Amino acid sequence: MIVAIKSKSVSAMNISTHPKRPSSIGKLLGTSLILILTSLVSAQTQTVTGEGLGMTHDAALSAAKRDAVEQGVGVVVASETLVKNFQVVDDRILSKANGFIKIYREITSSQGPDGLWTVRITAEVTDILDEVVKDQLALDLLLSWVRHPRFMIMIDETNIDDAASTVAATEIGRLLGQKGFDLVSPSQSEALRQRNVDLAAVQGDETRAAAMAAEFGAEYLILGTATARTIPVPIAGASRLSGQANITAKVIRADNAQILAQETFHGKSTHIDAHTAGVAALKKAAAKLSDYLLAETVKRWSLEQSNARLLTLKISGLTYQSRKRVTDFLKGEVEGVQSVDQRSFAGGMVTLAVQFGGSNEDLGFQLDGKDLGSFVLQIVGETPNGFELTAQAK
């Protein structure tokens, strides 16, 4: 009999996550199933000093950011225990910094004789997401950390009887562009339209949609539908039209088809002309949606900045047994890896979803050229969210 037991708690403070420094929490709990700690930290911006240790400068910087958030805001702690035949066979304690960094400044950085880097920063941290979303400096810093990914907008849109309307897509692009987001050019989106792609059919197929976005050089895709209609509204004896618009969209990562956020919003406006009323309603709905998608995407990135983030590894040239050797190596020997899940294995290629606390550079540093006995791992491609590798036989 195998039983998986999970539990979560909130707001523990100052839990060490530095490499080669075992967590005292893990020692204290052993096989315990739950940890409850509390903090009286108030919801406001605080300036704190954080310190991190890592195999590379970027890894140490990531650890310093996490340390700063933990000190200023707190951390969520969760335990996961696997029981087989009434005996504990796997017990993991995971923690998650429960706040956001607005801005930070590096104070010192140095590399020790053991090769490890130590970085100290001063940072403004908060648990209020709007303080990051509405602060352009904080947003610019976050966009730089995620390497300014490009967004592609694909909205299947109809305004009254205009099935080729692009009002909502244009408005979303304008608003995100004002916030510093990089967008795939409208000409490339138009090239996709010229293929007569059935966007309605793509809505429920995130994998297909993500592949199209990747083809046009986008790391993220905003995929959705928008419609506008009008209804008569008598006003003081005069007949006007009320434009009623609905828009639904989701943000999808192009490399693994993961959905980051999705929601539906409504907009309305009145005018004597049906088309104009529809346009105004679509713009209002698109503005609401843009605010939501912006906040949810920024929240995801901000949490990843001071926590583990999801990276995708695609490794070719593997057998079933060598695939297991790779996953065992990632779980047991790579600093910063919290979990490894296999997404697929076919034709000698395995796709792995890896929760990793650090930068691409730090993970790549530990993977490229790694000798795993009968084969060597070689990185042959990189995206903002992972790597493509080959297993070269020796």
C-alpha positions as a LaTeX table, in Angstrom:
\begin{tabular}{lrrr}
\hline
Residue & $x$ (\AA) & $y$ (\AA) & $z$ (\AA) \\
\hline
Met1 & 0.00 & 0.00 & 0.00 \\
Ile2 & 1.32 & 3.41 & $-0.94$ \\
Val3 & $-0.08$ & 6.57 & 0.62 \\
Ala4 & 0.97 & 10.13 & $-0.22$ \\
Ile5 & 0.27 & 12.65 & 2.51 \\
Lys6 & 0.63 & 16.40 & 1.98 \\
Ser7 & 0.15 & 19.30 & 4.35 \\
Lys8 & 0.76 & 23.04 & 4.23 \\
Ser9 & 1.15 & 25.91 & 6.67 \\
Val10 & 1.87 & 29.61 & 6.38 \\
Ser11 & 4.23 & 32.38 & 7.41 \\
Ala12 & 7.35 & 30.82 & 8.86 \\
Met13 & 10.32 & 33.16 & 9.05 \\
Asn14 & 13.96 & 32.93 & 8.08 \\
Ile15 & 14.39 & 29.30 & 6.95 \\
Ser16 & 17.83 & 28.65 & 5.45 \\
Thr17 & 17.92 & 27.46 & 1.84 \\
His18 & 21.63 & 27.93 & 1.19 \\
Pro19 & 23.44 & 25.03 & $-0.50$ \\
Lys20 & 25.60 & 22.86 & 1.73 \\
Arg21 & 23.84 & 24.30 & 4.78 \\
Pro22 & 21.21 & 21.69 & 5.83 \\
Ser23 & 17.90 & 23.12 & 6.95 \\
Ser24 & 17.40 & 23.03 & 10.71 \\
Ile25 & 13.69 & 22.71 & 10.04 \\
Gly26 & 14.29 & 19.39 & 8.24 \\
Lys27 & 16.34 & 18.10 & 11.18 \\
Leu28 & 13.71 & 19.20 & 13.67 \\
Leu29 & 10.72 & 17.65 & 11.93 \\
Gly30 & 12.12 & 14.34 & 10.68 \\
Thr31 & 9.03 & 12.52 & 9.44 \\
Ser32 & 6.50 & 14.98 & 10.86 \\
Leu33 & 3.62 & 15.81 & 8.57 \\
Ile34 & 2.96 & 19.45 & 9.43 \\
Leu35 & 4.73 & 22.55 & 10.68 \\
Ile36 & 2.82 & 25.54 & 11.96 \\
Leu37 & 4.74 & 28.74 & 12.52 \\
Thr38 & 3.34 & 32.27 & 12.65 \\
Ser39 & 4.60 & 35.75 & 11.94 \\
Leu40 & 3.30 & 39.17 & 12.89 \\
Val41 & 4.86 & 40.91 & 9.89 \\
Ser42 & 2.52 & 43.66 & 8.68 \\
Ala43 & 1.51 & 44.08 & 5.05 \\
Gln44 & 3.82 & 46.89 & 4.00 \\
Thr45 & 7.03 & 47.52 & 2.07 \\
Gln46 & 10.16 & 46.87 & 4.11 \\
Thr47 & 13.83 & 47.38 & 3.37 \\
Val48 & 15.94 & 44.41 & 4.43 \\
Thr49 & 19.36 & 42.88 & 3.81 \\
Gly50 & 19.56 & 39.43 & 2.30 \\
Glu51 & 22.47 & 37.04 & 1.86 \\
Gly52 & 22.78 & 34.03 & $-0.41$ \\
Leu53 & 25.24 & 31.26 & $-1.20$ \\
Gly54 & 25.44 & 29.47 & $-4.55$ \\
Met55 & 27.56 & 27.65 & $-7.09$ \\
Thr56 & 27.35 & 30.65 & $-9.41$ \\
His57 & 26.85 & 34.38 & $-8.90$ \\
Asp58 & 23.27 & 34.14 & $-10.21$ \\
Ala59 & 22.43 & 31.26 & $-7.89$ \\
Ala60 & 23.77 & 33.18 & $-4.90$ \\
Leu61 & 21.80 & 36.26 & $-5.98$ \\
Ser62 & 18.61 & 34.19 & $-6.19$ \\
Ala63 & 19.26 & 32.83 & $-2.70$ \\
Ala64 & 19.85 & 36.38 & $-1.41$ \\
Lys65 & 16.51 & 37.51 & $-2.87$ \\
Arg66 & 14.75 & 34.62 & $-1.18$ \\
Asp67 & 16.47 & 35.41 & 2.11 \\
Ala68 & 15.33 & 39.03 & 1.84 \\
Val69 & 11.70 & 38.06 & 1.19 \\
Glu70 & 11.71 & 35.55 & 4.04 \\
Gln71 & 13.00 & 38.17 & 6.46 \\
Gly72 & 10.68 & 40.90 & 5.30 \\
Val73 & 7.45 & 39.02 & 4.65 \\
Gly74 & 7.62 & 35.34 & 5.58 \\
Val75 & 7.55 & 31.88 & 4.08 \\
Val76 & 5.02 & 29.12 & 3.51 \\
Val77 & 6.18 & 25.69 & 4.64 \\
Ala78 & 4.80 & 22.40 & 3.34 \\
Ser79 & 5.66 & 18.79 & 4.06 \\
Glu80 & 5.15 & 15.83 & 1.73 \\
Thr81 & 5.49 & 12.30 & 3.04 \\
Leu82 & 5.29 & 9.05 & 1.05 \\
Val83 & 4.32 & 5.95 & 3.04 \\
Lys84 & 4.75 & 2.43 & 1.62 \\
Asn85 & 3.66 & $-0.65$ & 3.57 \\
Phe86 & 3.21 & 1.58 & 6.62 \\
Gln87 & 6.82 & 2.80 & 6.49 \\
Val88 & 8.00 & 6.26 & 5.47 \\
Val89 & 10.07 & 5.98 & 2.29 \\
Asp90 & 10.24 & 9.65 & 1.27 \\
Asp91 & 9.76 & 12.74 & 3.41 \\
Arg92 & 10.36 & 16.19 & 1.95 \\
Ile93 & 10.04 & 19.60 & 3.58 \\
Leu94 & 9.48 & 22.38 & 1.06 \\
Ser95 & 9.30 & 26.12 & 1.70 \\
Lys96 & 8.12 & 29.04 & $-0.39$ \\
Ala97 & 8.95 & 32.71 & 0.15 \\
Asn98 & 5.59 & 34.41 & 0.47 \\
Gly99 & 6.21 & 37.90 & $-0.95$ \\
Phe100 & 7.65 & 40.02 & $-3.73$ \\
Ile101 & 10.81 & 42.03 & $-4.36$ \\
Lys102 & 10.22 & 45.56 & $-5.65$ \\
Ile103 & 13.81 & 46.67 & $-6.17$ \\
Tyr104 & 17.17 & 45.47 & $-4.92$ \\
Arg105 & 20.80 & 46.57 & $-4.93$ \\
Glu106 & 23.81 & 44.28 & $-4.71$ \\
Ile107 & 26.07 & 45.28 & $-1.82$ \\
Thr108 & 28.87 & 42.72 & $-2.05$ \\
Ser109 & 29.71 & 39.54 & $-3.95$ \\
Ser110 & 32.67 & 37.23 & $-3.59$ \\
Gln111 & 33.79 & 33.73 & $-4.52$ \\
Gly112 & 35.31 & 31.60 & $-1.79$ \\
Pro113 & 38.17 & 29.08 & $-2.03$ \\
Asp114 & 35.58 & 26.30 & $-2.31$ \\
Gly115 & 34.24 & 27.93 & $-5.49$ \\
Leu116 & 30.95 & 29.00 & $-3.92$ \\
Trp117 & 29.68 & 32.55 & $-4.35$ \\
Thr118 & 28.32 & 34.73 & $-1.56$ \\
Val119 & 26.09 & 37.70 & $-2.45$ \\
Arg120 & 24.58 & 40.30 & $-0.13$ \\
Ile121 & 21.80 & 42.65 & $-1.24$ \\
Thr122 & 19.56 & 45.32 & 0.16 \\
Ala123 & 16.00 & 45.02 & $-1.08$ \\
Glu124 & 12.54 & 46.50 & $-0.78$ \\
Val125 & 10.10 & 43.62 & $-0.24$ \\
Thr126 & 6.32 & 43.55 & 0.02 \\
Asp127 & 3.41 & 41.13 & 0.16 \\
Ile128 & 1.21 & 43.50 & $-1.87$ \\
Leu129 & 1.34 & 42.55 & $-5.55$ \\
Asp130 & 0.08 & 45.94 & $-6.75$ \\
Glu131 & 3.23 & 47.56 & $-5.39$ \\
Val132 & 5.17 & 45.64 & $-8.04$ \\
Val133 & 2.61 & 45.93 & $-10.85$ \\
Lys134 & 2.20 & 49.70 & $-10.47$ \\
Asp135 & 5.87 & 50.49 & $-9.90$ \\
Gln136 & 7.45 & 50.69 & $-13.37$ \\
Leu137 & 10.99 & 50.47 & $-11.96$ \\
Ala138 & 10.08 & 47.26 & $-10.13$ \\
Leu139 & 8.38 & 45.92 & $-13.24$ \\
Asp140 & 11.37 & 46.76 & $-15.45$ \\
Leu141 & 13.67 & 44.96 & $-13.01$ \\
Leu142 & 11.43 & 41.88 & $-13.07$ \\
Leu143 & 11.21 & 41.88 & $-16.88$ \\
Ser144 & 14.99 & 42.03 & $-17.04$ \\
Trp145 & 15.24 & 39.04 & $-14.69$ \\
Val146 & 12.96 & 36.96 & $-16.94$ \\
Arg147 & 14.97 & 38.11 & $-20.00$ \\
His148 & 12.23 & 40.22 & $-21.58$ \\
Pro149 & 10.16 & 37.36 & $-23.03$ \\
Arg150 & 8.11 & 38.05 & $-26.15$ \\
Phe151 & 4.33 & 37.78 & $-26.12$ \\
Met152 & 2.13 & 36.86 & $-29.07$ \\
Ile153 & $-1.57$ & 37.79 & $-29.05$ \\
Met154 & $-4.09$ & 35.55 & $-30.84$ \\
Ile155 & $-7.71$ & 36.59 & $-30.26$ \\
Asp156 & $-10.57$ & 35.06 & $-32.24$ \\
Glu157 & $-12.67$ & 38.23 & $-32.37$ \\
Thr158 & $-16.03$ & 39.33 & $-33.81$ \\
Asn159 & $-17.43$ & 42.84 & $-33.44$ \\
Ile160 & $-21.14$ & 42.77 & $-34.37$ \\
Asp161 & $-20.84$ & 41.37 & $-37.92$ \\
Asp162 & $-17.10$ & 41.99 & $-38.40$ \\
Ala163 & $-15.43$ & 38.59 & $-38.02$ \\
Ala164 & $-11.98$ & 40.04 & $-38.77$ \\
Ser165 & $-12.02$ & 42.54 & $-35.90$ \\
Thr166 & $-8.73$ & 43.12 & $-34.04$ \\
Val167 & $-9.89$ & 45.74 & $-31.53$ \\
Ala168 & $-9.33$ & 43.65 & $-28.40$ \\
Ala169 & $-5.98$ & 42.24 & $-29.54$ \\
Thr170 & $-4.74$ & 45.73 & $-30.43$ \\
Glu171 & $-5.84$ & 47.14 & $-27.08$ \\
Ile172 & $-4.20$ & 44.33 & $-25.10$ \\
Gly173 & $-0.98$ & 44.83 & $-27.06$ \\
Arg174 & $-1.06$ & 48.59 & $-26.50$ \\
Leu175 & $-1.56$ & 48.29 & $-22.74$ \\
Leu176 & 1.10 & 45.60 & $-22.25$ \\
Gly177 & 3.50 & 47.55 & $-24.46$ \\
Gln178 & 3.07 & 50.57 & $-22.20$ \\
Lys179 & 4.25 & 48.39 & $-19.31$ \\
Gly180 & 7.42 & 47.41 & $-21.13$ \\
Phe181 & 6.37 & 43.98 & $-22.42$ \\
Asp182 & 7.96 & 42.84 & $-25.68$ \\
Leu183 & 5.40 & 41.82 & $-28.31$ \\
Val184 & 5.64 & 39.81 & $-31.50$ \\
Ser185 & 5.02 & 42.28 & $-34.31$ \\
Pro186 & 1.46 & 42.53 & $-35.69$ \\
Ser187 & 2.84 & 41.63 & $-39.13$ \\
Gln188 & 3.83 & 38.19 & $-37.84$ \\
Ser189 & 0.43 & 37.73 & $-36.25$ \\
Glu190 & $-1.12$ & 38.72 & $-39.57$ \\
Ala191 & 1.06 & 36.14 & $-41.33$ \\
Leu192 & $-0.57$ & 33.54 & $-39.10$ \\
Arg193 & $-4.01$ & 34.82 & $-40.06$ \\
Gln194 & $-3.11$ & 34.48 & $-43.72$ \\
Arg195 & $-2.80$ & 30.73 & $-43.19$ \\
Asn196 & $-6.51$ & 30.68 & $-42.43$ \\
Val197 & $-5.83$ & 29.06 & $-39.08$ \\
Asp198 & $-9.07$ & 28.19 & $-37.32$ \\
Leu199 & $-8.50$ & 30.08 & $-34.06$ \\
Ala200 & $-11.78$ & 28.78 & $-32.66$ \\
Ala201 & $-10.47$ & 25.22 & $-32.99$ \\
Val202 & $-7.16$ & 26.14 & $-31.37$ \\
Gln203 & $-8.78$ & 27.49 & $-28.17$ \\
Gly204 & $-8.91$ & 24.10 & $-26.46$ \\
Asp205 & $-5.59$ & 22.83 & $-27.80$ \\
Glu206 & $-2.87$ & 24.59 & $-25.78$ \\
Thr207 & $-0.12$ & 22.38 & $-27.19$ \\
Arg208 & $-0.93$ & 23.31 & $-30.77$ \\
Ala209 & $-1.30$ & 26.98 & $-29.89$ \\
Ala210 & 2.01 & 27.01 & $-28.00$ \\
Ala211 & 3.77 & 25.41 & $-30.99$ \\
Met212 & 2.48 & 28.17 & $-33.28$ \\
Ala213 & 3.66 & 30.86 & $-30.87$ \\
Ala214 & 7.12 & 29.28 & $-30.64$ \\
Glu215 & 7.31 & 29.16 & $-34.44$ \\
Phe216 & 6.90 & 32.94 & $-34.53$ \\
Gly217 & 9.53 & 33.57 & $-31.85$ \\
Ala218 & 7.24 & 34.07 & $-28.85$ \\
Glu219 & 7.89 & 32.68 & $-25.40$ \\
Tyr220 & 4.35 & 33.38 & $-24.20$ \\
Leu221 & 0.98 & 33.39 & $-25.93$ \\
Ile222 & $-2.21$ & 35.26 & $-25.08$ \\
Leu223 & $-4.94$ & 33.10 & $-26.62$ \\
Gly224 & $-8.61$ & 33.96 & $-26.45$ \\
Thr225 & $-11.98$ & 34.86 & $-27.91$ \\
Ala226 & $-13.86$ & 38.16 & $-27.97$ \\
Thr227 & $-17.35$ & 39.04 & $-29.14$ \\
Ala228 & $-19.46$ & 42.20 & $-29.16$ \\
Arg229 & $-23.16$ & 42.63 & $-29.80$ \\
Thr230 & $-25.65$ & 45.50 & $-29.37$ \\
Ile231 & $-29.08$ & 45.86 & $-27.85$ \\
Pro232 & $-31.41$ & 48.89 & $-28.20$ \\
Val233 & $-31.57$ & 51.24 & $-25.21$ \\
Pro234 & $-34.27$ & 53.94 & $-25.28$ \\
Ile235 & $-32.96$ & 57.14 & $-23.68$ \\
Ala236 & $-35.28$ & 60.17 & $-23.33$ \\
Gly237 & $-37.24$ & 59.20 & $-26.39$ \\
Ala238 & $-34.11$ & 58.65 & $-28.51$ \\
Ser239 & $-32.92$ & 55.22 & $-29.51$ \\
Arg240 & $-29.31$ & 54.39 & $-28.73$ \\
Leu241 & $-27.42$ & 51.13 & $-28.82$ \\
Ser242 & $-25.68$ & 49.43 & $-25.92$ \\
Gly243 & $-22.54$ & 47.56 & $-26.93$ \\
Gln244 & $-22.03$ & 44.39 & $-24.88$ \\
Ala245 & $-18.62$ & 42.67 & $-25.12$ \\
Asn246 & $-17.18$ & 39.52 & $-23.59$ \\
Ile247 & $-13.55$ & 38.50 & $-23.78$ \\
Thr248 & $-11.90$ & 35.33 & $-22.49$ \\
Ala249 & $-8.17$ & 34.72 & $-22.70$ \\
Lys250 & $-5.33$ & 32.78 & $-21.15$ \\
Val251 & $-1.55$ & 33.14 & $-20.99$ \\
Ile252 & 0.32 & 30.04 & $-22.21$ \\
Arg253 & 4.03 & 29.26 & $-22.05$ \\
Ala254 & 5.19 & 28.37 & $-25.54$ \\
Asp255 & 7.82 & 25.81 & $-24.49$ \\
Asn256 & 5.58 & 23.54 & $-22.43$ \\
Ala257 & 1.98 & 24.75 & $-23.03$ \\
Gln258 & 1.55 & 25.56 & $-19.32$ \\
Ile259 & $-1.36$ & 27.92 & $-18.59$ \\
Leu260 & $-0.29$ & 30.78 & $-16.32$ \\
Ala261 & $-3.65$ & 32.54 & $-16.04$ \\
Gln262 & $-7.09$ & 32.64 & $-17.62$ \\
Glu263 & $-10.26$ & 34.66 & $-17.03$ \\
Thr264 & $-13.35$ & 36.25 & $-18.66$ \\
Phe265 & $-14.34$ & 39.92 & $-18.51$ \\
His266 & $-17.28$ & 42.01 & $-19.72$ \\
Gly267 & $-17.41$ & 45.53 & $-21.13$ \\
Lys268 & $-20.25$ & 47.77 & $-22.27$ \\
Ser269 & $-20.74$ & 51.16 & $-23.92$ \\
Thr270 & $-23.55$ & 53.11 & $-25.60$ \\
His271 & $-23.57$ & 54.89 & $-28.98$ \\
Ile272 & $-25.93$ & 55.61 & $-31.85$ \\
Asp273 & $-23.73$ & 53.51 & $-34.17$ \\
Ala274 & $-23.59$ & 49.74 & $-33.60$ \\
His275 & $-19.98$ & 49.26 & $-34.75$ \\
Thr276 & $-18.71$ & 52.15 & $-32.59$ \\
Ala277 & $-20.58$ & 50.84 & $-29.56$ \\
Gly278 & $-19.03$ & 47.41 & $-30.10$ \\
Val279 & $-15.52$ & 48.84 & $-30.43$ \\
Ala280 & $-15.83$ & 50.80 & $-27.18$ \\
Ala281 & $-17.21$ & 47.78 & $-25.33$ \\
Leu282 & $-14.40$ & 45.54 & $-26.60$ \\
Lys283 & $-11.79$ & 48.08 & $-25.48$ \\
Lys284 & $-13.24$ & 48.20 & $-21.97$ \\
Ala285 & $-13.33$ & 44.42 & $-21.67$ \\
Ala286 & $-9.79$ & 44.16 & $-23.07$ \\
Ala287 & $-8.53$ & 46.71 & $-20.53$ \\
Lys288 & $-9.94$ & 44.70 & $-17.63$ \\
Leu289 & $-8.45$ & 41.51 & $-19.04$ \\
Ser290 & $-5.06$ & 43.16 & $-19.58$ \\
Asp291 & $-4.92$ & 44.30 & $-15.94$ \\
Tyr292 & $-5.73$ & 40.78 & $-14.79$ \\
Leu293 & $-3.26$ & 38.98 & $-17.07$ \\
Leu294 & $-0.55$ & 41.49 & $-16.17$ \\
Ala295 & $-1.08$ & 40.99 & $-12.44$ \\
Glu296 & $-1.19$ & 37.19 & $-12.65$ \\
Thr297 & 1.91 & 36.97 & $-14.86$ \\
Val298 & 3.85 & 39.39 & $-12.66$ \\
Lys299 & 2.79 & 37.41 & $-9.59$ \\
Arg300 & 4.05 & 34.17 & $-11.13$ \\
Trp301 & 7.40 & 35.71 & $-12.12$ \\
Ser302 & 7.84 & 37.49 & $-8.79$ \\
Leu303 & 7.32 & 34.31 & $-6.81$ \\
Glu304 & 9.69 & 32.44 & $-9.11$ \\
Gln305 & 12.33 & 35.13 & $-8.55$ \\
Ser306 & 12.62 & 34.20 & $-4.88$ \\
Asn307 & 11.48 & 30.56 & $-5.11$ \\
Ala308 & 11.87 & 27.52 & $-7.30$ \\
Arg309 & 10.54 & 27.93 & $-10.84$ \\
Leu310 & 9.41 & 25.44 & $-13.44$ \\
Leu311 & 12.00 & 24.63 & $-16.11$ \\
Thr312 & 11.58 & 22.19 & $-18.98$ \\
Leu313 & 14.38 & 19.82 & $-20.00$ \\
Lys314 & 14.16 & 17.93 & $-23.30$ \\
Ile315 & 16.89 & 15.29 & $-23.51$ \\
Ser316 & 17.41 & 13.12 & $-26.61$ \\
Gly317 & 19.52 & 9.99 & $-27.15$ \\
Leu318 & 18.30 & 8.12 & $-24.08$ \\
Thr319 & 17.23 & 4.57 & $-23.37$ \\
Tyr320 & 14.69 & 3.76 & $-20.68$ \\
Gln321 & 17.46 & 2.92 & $-18.18$ \\
Ser322 & 19.61 & 5.95 & $-19.02$ \\
Arg323 & 16.50 & 8.12 & $-18.64$ \\
Lys324 & 16.27 & 6.92 & $-15.05$ \\
Arg325 & 19.95 & 7.68 & $-14.54$ \\
Val326 & 19.29 & 11.29 & $-15.59$ \\
Thr327 & 16.30 & 11.74 & $-13.27$ \\
Asp328 & 18.20 & 10.20 & $-10.35$ \\
Phe329 & 21.10 & 12.57 & $-11.06$ \\
Leu330 & 18.82 & 15.60 & $-11.11$ \\
Lys331 & 17.05 & 14.63 & $-7.90$ \\
Gly332 & 20.10 & 13.65 & $-5.91$ \\
Glu333 & 23.12 & 15.54 & $-7.21$ \\
Val334 & 22.05 & 18.89 & $-8.69$ \\
Glu335 & 21.95 & 21.77 & $-6.21$ \\
Gly336 & 18.69 & 23.70 & $-6.30$ \\
Val337 & 16.45 & 20.96 & $-7.75$ \\
Gln338 & 13.32 & 20.51 & $-5.62$ \\
Ser339 & 11.39 & 18.06 & $-7.77$ \\
Val340 & 11.54 & 16.26 & $-11.14$ \\
Asp341 & 8.47 & 15.01 & $-13.01$ \\
Gln342 & 8.51 & 13.14 & $-16.30$ \\
Arg343 & 6.14 & 14.59 & $-18.89$ \\
Ser344 & 6.85 & 12.15 & $-21.72$ \\
Phe345 & 9.30 & 9.59 & $-23.06$ \\
Ala346 & 9.20 & 8.62 & $-26.76$ \\
Gly347 & 11.72 & 7.99 & $-29.51$ \\
Gly348 & 14.64 & 8.24 & $-27.13$ \\
Met349 & 13.61 & 11.70 & $-25.89$ \\
Val350 & 12.45 & 12.44 & $-22.37$ \\
Thr351 & 10.71 & 15.69 & $-21.39$ \\
Leu352 & 11.14 & 16.61 & $-17.74$ \\
Ala353 & 9.49 & 19.32 & $-15.65$ \\
Val354 & 12.02 & 20.49 & $-13.06$ \\
Gln355 & 11.30 & 22.77 & $-10.11$ \\
Phe356 & 14.60 & 24.61 & $-9.72$ \\
Gly357 & 15.67 & 27.32 & $-7.29$ \\
Gly358 & 18.13 & 29.36 & $-9.33$ \\
Ser359 & 18.87 & 30.76 & $-12.76$ \\
Asn360 & 19.20 & 29.07 & $-16.13$ \\
Glu361 & 22.92 & 29.71 & $-15.92$ \\
Asp362 & 23.22 & 27.87 & $-12.63$ \\
Leu363 & 21.35 & 24.81 & $-13.89$ \\
Gly364 & 23.21 & 24.82 & $-17.20$ \\
Phe365 & 26.52 & 25.03 & $-15.35$ \\
Gln366 & 25.66 & 21.80 & $-13.53$ \\
Leu367 & 24.32 & 19.94 & $-16.59$ \\
Asp368 & 26.53 & 20.76 & $-19.56$ \\
Gly369 & 29.31 & 18.22 & $-20.02$ \\
Lys370 & 28.18 & 16.12 & $-17.06$ \\
Asp371 & 29.60 & 12.58 & $-17.25$ \\
Leu372 & 26.95 & 10.06 & $-16.21$ \\
Gly373 & 28.92 & 6.89 & $-16.84$ \\
Ser374 & 28.04 & 5.54 & $-20.28$ \\
Phe375 & 27.10 & 8.95 & $-21.70$ \\
Val376 & 27.74 & 12.68 & $-21.35$ \\
Leu377 & 25.06 & 15.38 & $-21.27$ \\
Gln378 & 25.52 & 18.23 & $-23.75$ \\
Ile379 & 23.34 & 21.35 & $-23.95$ \\
Val380 & 22.36 & 22.05 & $-27.57$ \\
Gly381 & 19.65 & 24.67 & $-27.06$ \\
Glu382 & 18.30 & 27.09 & $-24.45$ \\
Thr383 & 15.04 & 28.98 & $-23.87$ \\
Pro384 & 14.15 & 31.36 & $-21.02$ \\
Asn385 & 12.43 & 28.40 & $-19.37$ \\
Gly386 & 14.75 & 25.46 & $-19.92$ \\
Phe387 & 17.21 & 23.53 & $-22.10$ \\
Glu388 & 17.45 & 21.03 & $-24.93$ \\
Leu389 & 20.16 & 18.42 & $-24.36$ \\
Thr390 & 21.60 & 15.30 & $-25.98$ \\
Ala391 & 23.02 & 12.25 & $-24.24$ \\
Gln392 & 26.21 & 11.47 & $-26.16$ \\
Ala393 & 27.53 & 7.93 & $-25.81$ \\
Lys394 & 31.13 & 7.64 & $-24.70$ \\
\hline
\end{tabular}
